[in-house]
């Protein structure tokens, strides 16, 4: 007895020792990250180092006499009273759509071009900027010079302040500009996928519209030169601006006219819109031949013409809505920002002057989004119409049941599924007894009521509306997937009885409605739908010959009423 107790104590000691060791192991695993973090971080395990040291100096672009020769306008930003404070001053110039910008202070000089990011200080991406550190008390002004603007009110914005907030605003403007282009590219890709899927011409046209407006935004915002030029704009920026604007206005006018219901409200307007588009295209083609003054005049004329077209499209859209065409809402909503901009210009809005590029891009992005919404809604409407037409083509108008074509298609699917799953499939071929006499005695209206009553009774007795088919006249087909002939027989008997009971509810004196049903189960020797139907049809005629109002199986074993 003592030896047993000693052995038990030893076993308990070993178990407690093992548990303690396991506990210490868990504690060490939990504390391991703490000990590991105390060690020095290791390359490729705790951090990655990419790139390599360089001996390249930061690029400095010289302001050549040729650059200075093209700068017609210059402003001096005076020092505050008592001179500069000695703190760094950031200068950022926005909304210069063509040509060079030169910023100088003392012996420091920077020149940059919006269409080539390599020429600009890398700390400024939405504008052309420089950070200077004037000596305390220095009275020397900061000079900014640029080429004459292409058109009135499209003037530069010069921002002065501490480097951090000026650069933050510059970054925010860059984000807005790139986001607008990214949205346009995403919409273009989505439309291209829609074209590949549906082969719809409107999707392809919308893709091309997005591509054109991406180029326009890129030239307008200077992103065509970021991180290096990917469009050959250079000193031809005025030509690009006018040509791309003309093409964009032509496309946008046409799309807005369609969205607002122009073809419905004024049929003859289509011819005028064609001529407007041709006119815009001709101006775009002639821009390389235009001198600078004519380019400026053409640019102003294009803006005025587009504003008038937008106002006309708004009037057409409102008239369309009044006439009940509520799809024109898309066009009206798309026009709102495009009409607000010329209105803000007339009111000399300082906000528009400062953020003109962003305002134009956001308006174009809104136009593209509403166009995409309208296109998808129109496509959905067409799909709905197509589905309705298909439904009408597959539905018996009197009873609402699938017609013969749809029913045979459904039966084919059931046969394929039954053979694949090795499951039974039975069908019942029903014919209303003496239906011609019912029509002759009570009239075709009562005959129609009988057909509707029988259809409703059969539909209520199956799992799916598509499992009862009107084959034509007074004949119906009942599909019973998953049911053998033995299982289908009582179900068909119940339906046969309900047909008579339900018809009595029509309350026509002397009206008696009965049905003969032929039952057939899918067999290996049934090579197609016709073979199975033929056996069910033969069984139904056997029920007729046997006295009607009964269910007869394809093996000619009758079930009397």
C-alpha positions as CSV (number, residue, x, y, z in Angstrom):
1,X,0.0,0.0,0.0
2,X,2.8,2.4,0.9
3,X,4.6,1.6,-2.4
4,X,1.4,2.5,-4.3
5,X,1.1,5.8,-2.5
6,X,4.8,6.6,-3.1
7,X,4.4,5.9,-6.8
8,X,1.3,8.1,-6.9
9,X,3.1,11.0,-5.2
10,X,6.0,10.6,-7.6
11,X,3.6,10.7,-10.6
12,X,1.9,13.8,-9.2
13,X,5.3,15.5,-8.7
14,X,6.3,14.8,-12.3
15,X,2.9,16.2,-13.5
16,X,3.3,19.4,-11.5
17,X,6.8,19.8,-12.7
18,X,5.7,19.4,-16.3
19,X,2.9,21.9,-15.8
20,X,5.4,24.4,-14.4
21,X,7.8,23.9,-17.3
22,X,4.9,24.5,-19.7
23,X,3.9,27.6,-17.9
24,X,7.5,29.1,-18.0
25,X,7.6,28.3,-21.8
26,X,4.4,30.2,-22.4
27,X,5.8,33.2,-20.4
28,X,9.0,33.2,-22.4
29,X,7.0,33.1,-25.7
30,X,4.9,36.1,-24.5
31,X,8.0,38.1,-23.5
32,X,10.0,37.2,-26.5
33,X,8.9,40.3,-28.5
34,X,9.9,42.5,-25.7
35,X,13.5,41.0,-25.6
36,X,13.6,41.0,-29.4
37,X,12.6,44.7,-29.7
38,X,15.5,45.7,-27.4
39,X,18.0,44.5,-30.1
40,X,19.1,46.7,-32.9
41,X,16.7,46.7,-36.0
42,X,18.0,44.5,-38.7
43,X,17.9,45.3,-42.5
44,X,15.3,43.3,-44.4
45,X,13.8,41.9,-41.2
46,X,12.7,45.1,-39.2
47,X,13.0,47.6,-42.1
48,X,13.6,47.9,-45.8
49,X,16.1,50.3,-47.4
50,X,15.4,51.1,-51.0
51,X,17.4,53.3,-53.4
52,X,21.0,54.3,-53.1
53,X,23.2,57.3,-52.3
54,X,23.7,59.7,-55.2
55,X,26.1,62.4,-56.2
56,X,23.6,64.2,-58.4
57,X,23.0,67.8,-57.5
58,X,19.5,69.3,-57.4
59,X,18.6,70.5,-60.9
60,X,18.7,74.3,-61.2
61,X,17.1,75.8,-64.3
62,X,18.6,79.1,-65.4
63,X,16.4,82.0,-66.5
64,X,17.7,82.7,-69.9
65,X,17.3,86.0,-71.8
66,X,15.0,84.2,-74.2
67,X,12.7,83.3,-71.3
68,X,12.7,86.8,-69.9
69,X,12.0,88.3,-73.4
70,X,8.5,86.5,-73.5
71,X,7.4,87.8,-70.0
72,X,5.1,90.8,-70.6
73,X,3.7,91.2,-67.2
74,X,5.5,91.7,-63.8
75,X,4.4,92.6,-60.3
76,X,6.5,93.5,-57.2
77,X,5.5,92.1,-53.9
78,X,6.7,94.8,-51.5
79,X,8.3,94.1,-48.1
80,X,6.2,94.8,-45.0
81,X,6.7,98.1,-43.2
82,X,10.0,97.9,-41.5
83,X,11.3,95.3,-43.9
84,X,11.2,91.5,-44.1
85,X,11.3,89.7,-40.8
86,X,14.1,87.3,-41.7
87,X,11.7,84.3,-41.7
88,X,11.4,82.1,-44.9
89,X,8.9,83.3,-47.4
90,X,7.2,80.9,-49.8
91,X,5.8,82.3,-53.1
92,X,3.5,80.1,-55.2
93,X,2.0,81.1,-58.6
94,X,-1.1,79.4,-59.9
95,X,-3.4,79.6,-62.9
96,X,-0.7,80.4,-65.5
97,X,-2.0,78.4,-68.4
98,X,0.7,79.2,-70.9
99,X,4.3,80.2,-70.9
100,X,7.0,80.7,-68.3
101,X,6.9,82.2,-64.8
102,X,9.9,83.9,-63.2
103,X,10.3,84.6,-59.5
104,X,13.2,86.7,-58.3
105,X,14.4,88.2,-55.0
106,X,17.9,89.7,-54.8
107,X,20.3,87.5,-56.6
108,X,17.9,84.4,-56.3
109,X,15.9,83.6,-59.5
110,X,13.6,80.7,-60.4
111,X,11.9,80.1,-63.8
112,X,9.4,77.4,-64.4
113,X,6.8,76.1,-66.9
114,X,3.5,74.5,-66.0
115,X,3.7,72.0,-68.8
116,X,7.1,70.6,-67.6
117,X,7.4,69.6,-63.9
118,X,11.1,69.2,-64.3
119,X,11.5,73.0,-64.6
120,X,9.8,73.7,-61.3
121,X,10.8,73.5,-57.6
122,X,9.8,70.0,-56.5
123,X,8.2,71.4,-53.3
124,X,5.5,73.0,-55.5
125,X,3.4,70.8,-57.9
126,X,0.2,72.7,-58.5
127,X,2.0,75.9,-59.2
128,X,5.4,77.4,-59.8
129,X,7.0,78.4,-56.5
130,X,10.1,79.4,-54.6
131,X,11.2,79.8,-51.0
132,X,13.3,82.8,-50.2
133,X,14.9,83.9,-46.9
134,X,15.2,87.7,-47.0
135,X,17.5,89.2,-44.5
136,X,15.9,90.9,-41.5
137,X,15.0,94.5,-42.4
138,X,15.6,93.9,-46.1
139,X,13.3,96.1,-48.2
140,X,14.0,94.4,-51.6
141,X,10.6,93.3,-53.1
142,X,9.9,89.8,-54.5
143,X,9.4,90.1,-58.3
144,X,7.0,87.8,-60.2
145,X,6.7,87.9,-64.0
146,X,4.7,85.9,-66.5
147,X,3.4,85.9,-70.1
148,X,0.2,87.7,-70.9
149,X,-2.9,85.6,-70.1
150,X,-4.8,84.1,-73.0
151,X,-8.0,85.7,-72.0
152,X,-9.4,88.2,-69.5
153,X,-10.1,87.1,-66.0
154,X,-7.9,84.0,-66.5
155,X,-5.3,85.7,-64.4
156,X,-2.5,84.3,-62.2
157,X,-2.9,83.9,-58.5
158,X,0.2,84.6,-56.4
159,X,0.2,83.1,-52.8
160,X,2.7,84.4,-50.2
161,X,3.2,83.0,-46.8
162,X,5.1,80.6,-44.6
163,X,6.4,77.6,-46.5
164,X,4.4,75.0,-44.7
165,X,0.8,76.3,-45.2
166,X,1.6,77.5,-48.8
167,X,2.9,74.0,-49.7
168,X,-0.1,72.4,-48.0
169,X,-2.5,74.4,-50.2
170,X,-0.4,73.6,-53.2
171,X,-0.6,69.9,-52.4
172,X,-4.3,70.1,-51.8
173,X,-4.9,71.6,-55.2
174,X,-2.7,68.9,-56.8
175,X,-4.8,66.3,-55.1
176,X,-8.0,67.8,-56.5
177,X,-6.6,68.0,-60.0
178,X,-5.3,64.4,-60.0
179,X,-8.5,63.1,-58.4
180,X,-10.6,64.6,-61.2
181,X,-8.4,63.0,-63.8
182,X,-8.5,59.7,-61.9
183,X,-12.3,59.7,-61.8
184,X,-12.5,60.4,-65.5
185,X,-10.1,57.5,-66.2
186,X,-12.1,55.2,-64.0
187,X,-15.3,56.1,-65.8
188,X,-13.6,55.6,-69.1
189,X,-12.4,52.1,-68.1
190,X,-15.8,51.2,-66.8
191,X,-17.5,52.3,-70.0
192,X,-14.9,50.4,-72.1
193,X,-15.7,47.3,-70.1
194,X,-19.4,47.9,-70.8
195,X,-18.7,48.2,-74.5
196,X,-16.7,44.9,-74.5
197,X,-19.5,43.2,-72.7
198,X,-22.6,44.6,-74.5
199,X,-21.1,46.0,-77.8
200,X,-23.2,49.1,-77.1
201,X,-22.1,52.0,-79.3
202,X,-23.0,54.5,-76.5
203,X,-20.4,53.0,-74.2
204,X,-17.6,53.4,-76.8
205,X,-18.6,57.0,-77.5
206,X,-18.6,57.7,-73.7
207,X,-15.1,56.2,-73.4
208,X,-13.8,58.5,-76.2
209,X,-15.5,61.5,-74.5
210,X,-13.8,60.7,-71.2
211,X,-10.4,60.3,-73.0
212,X,-10.8,63.7,-74.6
213,X,-11.8,65.4,-71.4
214,X,-8.8,63.8,-69.6
215,X,-6.5,65.4,-72.1
216,X,-8.2,68.7,-71.7
217,X,-7.9,68.6,-67.9
218,X,-4.3,67.5,-68.1
219,X,-3.4,70.5,-70.3
220,X,-5.5,72.9,-68.2
221,X,-4.0,71.8,-64.9
222,X,-0.4,71.3,-66.0
223,X,-0.5,67.6,-65.3
224,X,0.4,66.9,-68.9
225,X,3.9,67.8,-67.8
226,X,4.0,65.7,-64.5
227,X,6.3,64.1,-63.6
228,X,7.7,64.8,-67.0
229,X,5.9,65.9,-70.3
230,X,3.8,63.1,-71.8
231,X,2.0,65.4,-74.2
232,X,4.0,67.6,-76.7
233,X,2.6,70.9,-75.3
234,X,5.6,73.0,-74.6
235,X,5.4,76.6,-75.8
236,X,2.3,75.6,-77.9
237,X,0.1,75.6,-74.8
238,X,-2.2,78.4,-76.1
239,X,-2.9,76.3,-79.3
240,X,-3.5,73.2,-77.2
241,X,-5.8,75.1,-74.8
242,X,-8.0,76.5,-77.6
243,X,-8.1,73.3,-79.8
244,X,-8.9,71.0,-76.9
245,X,-11.4,73.4,-75.5
246,X,-13.2,73.6,-78.9
247,X,-13.4,69.8,-79.2
248,X,-14.5,69.4,-75.6
249,X,-17.2,72.0,-75.9
250,X,-18.5,70.3,-79.1
251,X,-18.7,66.9,-77.4
252,X,-20.2,68.3,-74.1
253,X,-22.8,70.4,-76.0
254,X,-24.0,67.3,-78.0
255,X,-24.2,65.1,-74.9
256,X,-26.0,67.7,-72.8
257,X,-28.5,68.3,-75.7
258,X,-29.3,64.6,-75.8
259,X,-29.5,64.3,-72.0
260,X,-31.9,67.2,-71.8
261,X,-34.2,65.6,-74.4
262,X,-33.4,68.0,-77.3
263,X,-34.5,65.4,-79.9
264,X,-38.0,65.2,-78.4
265,X,-38.6,68.8,-77.7
266,X,-37.2,70.3,-80.9
267,X,-36.7,67.7,-83.7
268,X,-35.1,70.2,-86.0
269,X,-32.5,71.0,-83.4
270,X,-30.4,67.9,-84.3
271,X,-29.4,69.6,-87.6
272,X,-28.3,72.7,-85.8
273,X,-26.3,70.7,-83.2
274,X,-24.5,69.0,-86.0
275,X,-23.5,72.4,-87.5
276,X,-22.4,73.6,-84.0
277,X,-20.2,70.5,-83.6
278,X,-18.7,71.0,-87.0
279,X,-18.1,74.7,-86.2
280,X,-16.2,73.8,-83.0
281,X,-14.2,71.2,-84.9
282,X,-13.2,73.6,-87.6
283,X,-12.0,76.1,-85.0
284,X,-10.0,73.4,-83.4
285,X,-8.4,72.4,-86.7
286,X,-7.4,76.0,-87.5
287,X,-5.8,76.9,-84.1
288,X,-2.2,76.0,-85.3
289,X,-2.6,78.7,-88.0
290,X,-3.9,81.4,-85.6
291,X,-1.7,84.3,-84.3
292,X,-1.8,85.0,-80.6
293,X,-4.5,87.8,-80.8
294,X,-6.8,85.6,-82.8
295,X,-6.3,82.7,-80.4
296,X,-7.4,84.9,-77.5
297,X,-10.5,86.1,-79.4
298,X,-11.3,82.5,-80.4
299,X,-10.9,81.3,-76.8
300,X,-13.3,84.0,-75.5
301,X,-15.8,83.3,-78.3
302,X,-15.8,79.6,-77.5
303,X,-16.5,80.3,-73.9
304,X,-19.4,82.6,-74.7
305,X,-20.8,80.1,-77.3
306,X,-20.6,77.2,-74.8
307,X,-22.3,79.2,-72.1
308,X,-25.2,80.1,-74.5
309,X,-25.5,76.4,-75.5
310,X,-25.6,75.4,-71.8
311,X,-28.4,77.9,-71.2
312,X,-30.3,76.6,-74.2
313,X,-29.8,73.0,-73.0
314,X,-31.1,74.0,-69.6
315,X,-34.3,75.6,-71.1
316,X,-34.8,72.4,-73.2
317,X,-34.3,70.2,-70.2
318,X,-36.8,72.2,-68.1
319,X,-39.3,72.0,-71.0
320,X,-38.8,68.3,-71.3
321,X,-39.4,67.8,-67.6
322,X,-42.6,69.8,-67.9
323,X,-43.8,67.5,-70.6
324,X,-43.2,64.4,-68.5
325,X,-39.7,63.4,-69.7
326,X,-38.1,63.1,-66.3
327,X,-34.9,61.5,-67.7
328,X,-34.0,65.1,-68.6
329,X,-33.3,65.7,-64.9
330,X,-29.9,64.1,-65.5
331,X,-29.0,66.8,-68.0
332,X,-30.4,69.6,-65.9
333,X,-28.4,68.6,-62.9
334,X,-25.2,68.2,-65.0
335,X,-25.6,71.7,-66.3
336,X,-25.8,73.4,-62.9
337,X,-22.0,73.9,-62.2
338,X,-21.4,74.6,-65.9
339,X,-23.8,77.6,-65.7
340,X,-22.6,78.7,-62.3
341,X,-19.1,79.4,-63.6
342,X,-20.0,82.0,-66.2
343,X,-22.4,83.6,-63.7
344,X,-19.6,83.8,-61.1
345,X,-17.4,85.3,-63.8
346,X,-20.0,88.0,-64.4
347,X,-20.0,88.7,-60.7
348,X,-16.2,88.9,-60.5
349,X,-16.0,86.1,-58.0
350,X,-12.7,86.2,-56.2
351,X,-13.1,82.5,-55.3
352,X,-13.4,81.5,-59.0
353,X,-10.4,83.7,-59.9
354,X,-8.3,81.9,-57.4
355,X,-9.4,78.3,-58.0
356,X,-10.4,78.5,-61.7
357,X,-8.6,75.3,-62.7
358,X,-10.2,73.3,-59.9
359,X,-13.6,74.8,-60.6
360,X,-13.4,73.8,-64.3
361,X,-12.1,70.3,-63.5
362,X,-14.8,69.7,-60.8
363,X,-17.5,70.8,-63.3
364,X,-16.2,68.5,-66.0
365,X,-16.0,65.6,-63.5
366,X,-19.6,66.3,-62.4
367,X,-20.6,66.3,-66.1
368,X,-18.9,63.0,-66.6
369,X,-20.5,61.4,-63.6
370,X,-24.0,62.5,-64.5
371,X,-23.4,61.4,-68.1
372,X,-22.4,58.0,-66.8
373,X,-25.5,57.8,-64.5
374,X,-27.7,58.8,-67.4
375,X,-26.1,56.2,-69.7
376,X,-26.5,53.4,-67.2
377,X,-30.1,54.4,-66.4
378,X,-30.9,54.4,-70.1
379,X,-29.2,51.0,-70.4
380,X,-31.3,49.8,-67.5
381,X,-34.4,51.1,-69.1
382,X,-33.6,49.3,-72.3
383,X,-32.9,46.1,-70.4
384,X,-36.2,46.4,-68.6
385,X,-38.0,46.9,-72.0
386,X,-36.1,43.9,-73.4
387,X,-37.1,41.7,-70.4
388,X,-40.7,42.9,-70.7
389,X,-40.7,42.0,-74.4
390,X,-39.2,38.6,-73.6
391,X,-41.7,38.1,-70.9
392,X,-44.6,39.0,-73.2
393,X,-43.1,36.7,-75.9
394,X,-43.0,33.8,-73.4
395,X,-46.3,34.4,-71.6
396,X,-49.9,33.4,-72.5
397,X,-51.8,36.7,-72.4
398,X,-55.1,35.2,-71.1
399,X,-53.9,33.0,-68.3
400,X,-50.5,34.6,-67.5
401,X,-48.9,31.2,-67.7
402,X,-45.8,30.4,-69.8
403,X,-46.7,29.6,-73.4
404,X,-45.7,26.6,-75.4
405,X,-42.3,27.9,-76.4
406,X,-41.3,28.9,-72.9
407,X,-42.7,25.6,-71.5
408,X,-40.8,23.4,-73.8
409,X,-37.6,25.3,-73.0
410,X,-38.2,24.8,-69.3
411,X,-38.9,21.1,-69.9
412,X,-35.6,20.7,-71.8
413,X,-33.8,22.2,-68.8
414,X,-35.6,19.8,-66.4
415,X,-34.6,16.8,-68.6
416,X,-31.0,17.8,-68.6
417,X,-31.0,18.3,-64.8
418,X,-32.8,15.0,-64.2
419,X,-30.4,13.0,-66.3
420,X,-27.3,14.7,-64.7
421,X,-28.6,14.2,-61.1
422,X,-30.2,10.8,-61.9
423,X,-33.5,12.1,-60.5
424,X,-37.0,11.2,-61.7
425,X,-39.1,13.6,-63.8
426,X,-42.8,13.3,-64.6
427,X,-45.2,15.4,-66.6
428,X,-48.9,15.6,-66.9
429,X,-50.7,16.5,-70.1
430,X,-54.1,18.0,-69.3
431,X,-57.0,18.6,-71.7
432,X,-60.3,20.1,-70.6
433,X,-63.1,17.8,-71.4
434,X,-65.8,18.9,-74.0
435,X,-64.4,22.4,-74.0
436,X,-65.9,23.2,-77.5
437,X,-69.4,22.4,-76.1
438,X,-68.7,24.8,-73.2
439,X,-67.8,27.6,-75.7
440,X,-70.8,26.8,-77.9
441,X,-73.3,26.7,-75.1
442,X,-72.1,29.5,-72.8
443,X,-70.0,31.7,-75.1
444,X,-66.3,32.4,-75.5
445,X,-66.3,34.8,-72.5
446,X,-67.3,31.9,-70.2
447,X,-64.8,29.7,-72.0
448,X,-62.1,32.2,-71.2
449,X,-63.2,32.2,-67.5
450,X,-62.9,28.4,-67.5
451,X,-59.3,28.6,-68.9
452,X,-58.3,31.2,-66.3
453,X,-59.9,29.2,-63.5
454,X,-58.1,26.0,-64.6
455,X,-54.8,27.9,-64.9
456,X,-55.1,29.3,-61.4
457,X,-56.0,25.9,-60.0
458,X,-53.0,24.2,-61.6
459,X,-50.7,27.0,-60.6
460,X,-51.7,26.8,-57.0
461,X,-50.9,23.1,-57.0
462,X,-47.2,23.3,-58.1
463,X,-44.1,24.8,-56.6
464,X,-43.3,27.3,-59.4
465,X,-45.4,29.3,-61.9
466,X,-43.1,28.1,-64.7
467,X,-44.1,24.4,-64.0
468,X,-47.6,24.9,-65.5
469,X,-47.7,25.7,-69.2
470,X,-50.6,26.5,-71.5
471,X,-49.8,24.5,-74.6
472,X,-52.6,26.1,-76.6
473,X,-56.4,26.0,-76.7
474,X,-57.6,23.9,-73.7
475,X,-54.4,22.0,-73.2
476,X,-52.0,22.4,-70.3
477,X,-48.7,20.8,-69.4
478,X,-47.8,20.2,-65.8
479,X,-44.1,19.6,-64.9
480,X,-43.3,17.6,-61.8
481,X,-39.5,17.5,-61.4
482,X,-38.2,15.1,-58.7
483,X,-41.4,13.0,-58.9
484,X,-41.7,9.5,-60.2
485,X,-44.9,8.4,-61.9
486,X,-46.1,6.8,-58.6
487,X,-45.5,10.0,-56.7
488,X,-47.0,12.2,-59.4
489,X,-50.2,10.2,-59.8
490,X,-51.9,11.3,-56.5
491,X,-50.8,14.9,-57.1
492,X,-52.4,14.9,-60.5
493,X,-55.5,13.3,-59.1
494,X,-55.8,16.1,-56.6
495,X,-55.4,18.7,-59.4
496,X,-58.1,17.0,-61.5
497,X,-60.6,17.1,-58.6
498,X,-59.7,20.7,-57.8
499,X,-60.4,21.7,-61.4
500,X,-64.0,20.7,-61.1
501,X,-64.5,22.2,-57.7
502,X,-62.9,25.5,-58.7
503,X,-65.0,25.7,-61.9
504,X,-68.2,25.4,-59.8
505,X,-67.3,28.7,-58.2
506,X,-67.9,30.4,-61.6
507,X,-71.6,30.0,-60.9
508,X,-72.8,29.4,-64.4
509,X,-76.0,27.3,-64.3
510,X,-75.3,23.7,-65.5
511,X,-71.6,24.3,-66.1
512,X,-69.5,21.3,-65.4
513,X,-65.8,21.3,-66.0
514,X,-63.7,18.1,-65.9
515,X,-60.2,17.3,-67.2
516,X,-58.4,14.3,-68.7
517,X,-54.7,13.9,-67.8
518,X,-52.0,11.8,-69.3
519,X,-49.1,11.0,-67.1
520,X,-45.6,10.1,-68.3
521,X,-42.3,9.6,-66.5
522,X,-38.9,10.3,-68.2
523,X,-37.3,7.1,-69.4
524,X,-33.9,6.2,-70.8
525,X,-35.4,5.6,-74.2
526,X,-36.9,9.2,-74.3
527,X,-34.3,10.7,-76.6
528,X,-35.8,14.2,-76.6
529,X,-38.7,16.4,-75.4
530,X,-41.0,15.3,-78.2
531,X,-40.7,11.6,-77.2
532,X,-41.7,12.3,-73.6
533,X,-44.6,14.6,-74.7
534,X,-45.8,12.1,-77.2
535,X,-46.2,9.4,-74.5
536,X,-48.0,11.8,-72.2
537,X,-50.3,13.0,-75.0
538,X,-51.1,9.4,-75.9
539,X,-52.0,8.7,-72.3
540,X,-54.2,11.7,-72.2
541,X,-56.1,10.4,-75.3
542,X,-56.4,7.0,-73.6
543,X,-58.1,8.8,-70.7
544,X,-60.5,10.5,-73.2
545,X,-61.4,7.1,-74.7
546,X,-61.8,5.6,-71.3
547,X,-64.6,8.0,-70.3
548,X,-62.8,11.3,-69.5
549,X,-62.3,12.9,-66.1
550,X,-59.4,10.7,-65.1
551,X,-55.6,10.3,-65.0
552,X,-54.0,7.6,-67.1
553,X,-50.4,6.7,-67.0
554,X,-48.3,6.1,-70.1
555,X,-48.4,2.3,-69.2
556,X,-52.1,2.4,-69.9
557,X,-53.1,1.6,-66.3
558,X,-56.1,3.8,-65.7
559,X,-57.2,5.5,-62.6
560,X,-61.0,6.0,-62.8
561,X,-62.6,9.0,-61.4
